[in-house]
Amino acid sequence: EIVMTQSPLSLPVTPGEPASISCTSSQNLQHTNGYNYLHWYLQKPGQSPQLLIYLGSDRASGVPDRFSGSGVGTDFTLKISRVEPEDVGVYYCMQGLQTPYTFGQGTKLEIK
Amino acid sequence: QLQLQESGPGLVKPSETLSLTCTVSGDSIAGSHYYWGWIRQPPGRGLEWIANIFYSGATYYNPSLKSRVAISVDTLRNQFSLTLPSVTAADTAVYYCARQTHWGFFDYWGQGSRVTVSS
């Protein structure tokens, strides 16, 4: 099983400031096709998770461009260029390379 | 617009069987190139993938639950279902159904079905 590790687990941020979340996998997530099967989700309070970033760096439909993803292999980063109040919630990374699909522990972003 | 809606009992007694159904609207399960899956989230905790099914009936299970869980699909009703027998308090969670692409990400999620295991 691929283990996903996120840091930090708690992230207080002042609105307008940047934020960054790290995700490390225990195995290489780069497929033979060259894509990294690492995806990011945001679970807003009381809601279902919503897809933010797929294949490491592609923004899902409707996701603001202040969100960006990067990384390759085992080390990935989600960045928010300027945090908005509506960005609060728990961010999860997930590997979609092999079953069992696994998620990171989650990073709770809160507004200072 | 694709929508997924979970349905099932909110309360299940220990040792009984949990059955959940996900109804898909806005897309047809039959012949689609997507996987359909279940993910759960215990109270205050993270996400755990349970199982996936392809329209053909091919199934994929999390080994941690494989001996207990079963996923099935009904293409005529455009639904897929999860069965979890012999539940315990540890199965208390919000259960989500979702669509998964062949790239491995879940792009559409249901609103979740809260299940409590208690006598």
Interface residues (C-beta under 8 A of the other chain):
Chain A: E1 Y35 Y37 H39 Y41 S48 P49 Q50 L51 Y54 L55 A60 Y92 M94 Q95 G96 L97 T99 P100 Y101 T102 F103 G104 Q105 G106
Chain B: G46 L47 E48 W49 N52 Y60 Y61 N62 P63 S64 Y96 Q100 T101 W103 G104 F105 F106 D107 W109 G110 Q111 G112
